[in-house]
Amino acid sequence: MIDLALHTTLRDGPRRFTLDLALRSQAKVLGVYGASGAGKSLALQAIAGLAPVTEGRVVVNGRVWLDTAQRVNQPVPERRVGLLFQHYALFPHLSVRANVAFGLTRWWQRLKPADAARVDALLARFGLSAMAHSRPDRLSGGQRQRVALARALACEPELLLLDEPFAALNPQLRVPLRRELAQTCAEWGVPVVLVTHDVDDLLDLADEAVLIDEGRVLKHVNLRDASPDALAEAGLQPEPDTPERARRRALLA
Ligand SMILES: Nc1ncnc2c1ncn2[C@@H]1O[C@H](COP(=O)(O)OP(=O)(O)OP(=O)(O)O)[C@@H](O)[C@H]1O
């Protein structure tokens, strides 16, 4: 269960942007969609504690990470958030294993045996053991995404925040990786907030979806039992294939 109320105004010279967002959700996967610049990434950063919130609340599974009225503001490391960014933000000079272990290590101490075992189990789970000592630039896009997902899960997060997790991949890879992500979320049982521009991500992965516009929630759709009309009204229908596109798609299958 997540319960959010996020109010903040960012200023950059004459520019200002106000996020004023409130929502509650029981979804296992909550999709967040909306136009470019609507405030989706900013909302994720505010949940993680990476963007300032002047007024509001972030409660995840009953744990209060932020409550400005009660003067509670947990620092970022205590929020137990797994983050996956659009371009994965892997450290190019570190091996795959060191990237996955990054949040568990301190520069002055070695990885504890239990943490090392967890990292190795994650590498095995995501099929990355054979490339544990490779640098990220020697991996494919899909493998890099798995490294980022393994890193996000290594700290045993209470919430996973995924910002456009498929955007850096070619469209053919998205279908199997979406399936893999759905499996991972179900396996780990950790709630997910997924920011995406891709309607198919929402249709395949999310239980609920919120449409954000100019920093506010414009629509909150329950996808589990939404009728085709409700989906269409929320702009959540994939473009239907024309006969020609269907013919070409069949040739590629
Ligand atoms: N530090 C800042 N100061 C002022 N405005 C900012 C700052 N950071 C972001 N913004 C503005 O906040 C708005 C929301 O940005 P955000 O990155 O959340 O958009 P988004 O919905 O994730 O867009 P996209 O889909 O293009 O990634 C944008 O208009 C952006 O220019």
The ligand as an SDF file (V2000), in Angstrom:
LIG
                    3D

 31 33  0  0  0  0  0  0  0  0999 V2000
   15.4020   21.6730  -10.7170 N   0  0  0  0  0  0  0  0  0  0  0  0
   14.3700   22.0400  -11.4720 C   0  0  0  0  0  0  0  0  0  0  0  0
   13.9820   23.3310  -11.4990 N   0  0  0  0  0  0  0  0  0  0  0  0
   12.9180   23.7220  -12.2330 C   0  0  0  0  0  0  0  0  0  0  0  0
   12.1900   22.8940  -12.9840 N   0  0  0  0  0  0  0  0  0  0  0  0
   12.5430   21.5990  -12.9990 C   0  0  0  0  0  0  0  0  0  0  0  0
   13.6500   21.1060  -12.2550 C   0  0  0  0  0  0  0  0  0  0  0  0
   13.7400   19.7590  -12.4790 N   0  0  0  0  0  0  0  0  0  0  0  0
   12.7460   19.4540  -13.3410 C   0  0  0  0  0  0  0  0  0  0  0  0
   12.0340   20.5530  -13.6490 N   0  0  0  0  0  0  0  0  0  0  0  0
   10.8540   20.6390  -14.5040 C   0  0  0  0  0  0  0  0  0  0  0  0
    9.8550   19.8390  -13.9170 O   0  0  0  0  0  0  0  0  0  0  0  0
    9.0130   19.3150  -14.9380 C   0  0  0  0  0  0  0  0  0  0  0  0
    8.7990   17.8360  -14.7000 C   0  0  0  0  0  0  0  0  0  0  0  0
   10.0120   17.1380  -14.9730 O   0  0  0  0  0  0  0  0  0  0  0  0
   10.0470   15.5440  -14.9830 P   0  0  0  0  0  0  0  0  0  0  0  0
   11.4500   15.1430  -15.2430 O   0  0  0  0  0  0  0  0  0  0  0  0
    9.3990   15.0350  -13.7640 O   0  0  0  0  0  0  0  0  0  0  0  0
    9.1180   15.2390  -16.2480 O   0  0  0  0  0  0  0  0  0  0  0  0
    8.6630   13.8170  -16.8120 P   0  0  0  0  0  0  0  0  0  0  0  0
    7.1760   13.7640  -16.7130 O   0  0  0  0  0  0  0  0  0  0  0  0
    9.4130   12.7280  -16.1640 O   0  0  0  0  0  0  0  0  0  0  0  0
    9.0770   14.0080  -18.3390 O   0  0  0  0  0  0  0  0  0  0  0  0
    9.7220   12.9780  -19.3990 P   0  0  0  0  0  0  0  0  0  0  0  0
    8.6090   12.0240  -19.7290 O   0  0  0  0  0  0  0  0  0  0  0  0
   10.0910   13.8530  -20.5410 O   0  0  0  0  0  0  0  0  0  0  0  0
   10.8950   12.3180  -18.7400 O   0  0  0  0  0  0  0  0  0  0  0  0
    9.6820   19.6420  -16.2810 C   0  0  0  0  0  0  0  0  0  0  0  0
    9.0000   20.7260  -16.8510 O   0  0  0  0  0  0  0  0  0  0  0  0
   11.0810   20.0310  -15.8860 C   0  0  0  0  0  0  0  0  0  0  0  0
   11.6120   20.9860  -16.7730 O   0  0  0  0  0  0  0  0  0  0  0  0
  1  2  1  0
  2  3  1  0
  2  7  2  0
  3  4  2  0
  4  5  1  0
  5  6  2  0
  6  7  1  0
  6 10  1  0
  7  8  1  0
  8  9  2  0
  9 10  1  0
 10 11  1  0
 11 12  1  0
 11 30  1  0
 12 13  1  0
 13 14  1  0
 13 28  1  0
 14 15  1  0
 15 16  1  0
 16 17  2  0
 16 18  1  0
 16 19  1  0
 19 20  1  0
 20 21  2  0
 20 22  1  0
 20 23  1  0
 23 24  1  0
 24 25  2  0
 24 26  1  0
 24 27  1  0
 28 29  1  0
 28 30  1  0
 30 31  1  0
M  END
$$$$
